[in-house]
Amino acid sequence: MATIKSDRRVKIKNRIRRKLTGTTERPRLSVFRSNTGIYAQIIDDTKGNTLVSASSKELGKVMNANVATSKEVGKKIAEKALQAGITKVAFDRNGYLYHGKIKALAEGAREGGLDF
């Protein structure tokens, strides 16, 4: 029986989320990738609040978020997080492989000053 790509990602996501939670001291940096854009948000799981968010649409890049755009989103989320007083986060790749756009976003966030 063939596995659907999205089902496989959800399985991996659940495996990651069992081990990873965002606390008040170290919130979770969650990444979502769609066909047209890339989104990142910093979440405090103890309160259930989104503290900071950024996306490729916010940068004006509506279609085809590529690796360069992903890096910009990473820098933008880091900039907003530092303004909110957040320096350390736990990176949640959300079931995606740490490769390409996801890796670029993480590198951009590290360059922007986030520690994970």
N, C-alpha and C positions, 0 to 999 in steps of 0.2 A: 504494500500500500504506500503510495507516494504521500509525502508530507507537504503541506502547504507552507510556503515561506513565512507567512505571517504567524501561523501556529507555532512554528519552530522558534520565531523571535519571542513570542509570548512565553514559551517554556523557559527560554534563557532568561528573560526578564524576571520571571517569578523566582528563578534560582538565585539571581543576583539580589533581588529585593528581600529575600529571606535573611541575608547576611548584612544588608546595608540599610541603615535608617538615618535620617537627618535629625540631629539634635539641635538645641538652641545654641550650643557652643560651636558645633560643626554641622551646619545645614547641608542638605543634599542638592547637588547641581545635576538636574535631570535634563536630558537632551531628547528631543523628538525630531525626526527627519521625515518629511513628506516628499512627494514627487516634485513639488515646486519650491519648498522652503525648508529652513531649519530653525528650530526654536529651542531656547534654553531657559530654564527657570530654577531659582534657588528656593528650596522648600524646607520649612521647619516641620518635620513630621509629628513632633510632640504636640504642637498646637494645630497642625493641619493648615498652615498658612503659606501662601506663596509670598516670599519676601521681595524678590526682584525677578524681572523677566526681560528677555530680549529676543528678537527674531530678525530674520532676513527681511521681512516685510516692513519692519520698523525702520530699517536702513534704506528703504526704497527699492530694494532688489526683490521685485515681486515674482519674477519667473526664474527658474533654473539656478537655484542656489548651488554654487560650485565650491571648491575647496577654499578659494580666496575669500569668498563671501562668508563661509563658515568661520574662518579665522577672524574676520571682522566682528562677527557676532560674539565670538569668544572674548575679544577685547572689550566689546561693549558691555557684556554681562559682568566682566571683571571691574570695569569702571563704575558701574552702578552698584556693585556689591561693596566696593571700597567706600563709596559715598554713604552706604547704609551701615558701615562699620563691620563688614564681614570680610575676613581675610582667609579663613580656613574652611574648606568645603570637602564633602565626600562626593566623588564623581560617579554618577549613575549613567552608564551608557545605554540603559533602557533596552537591552537585548541586542543592540546593534554591535557589529564587530568594531573593535578599536582600530579603525583603518579609514583612510580617505577623509570624508567630511567630519566624522566624529573626532578623529585624531586632530584635525586642523582646528576644530573648535576648542578642544582641550589645550592645545599648544597656545592658541590665542589667549585663552583665559589665564594660563600660566604666565605668559608674557605681560598680561595686564596687571599681574600682581597677586592672583589667587594662589593659594597653597593647597595642593592635593597630591 
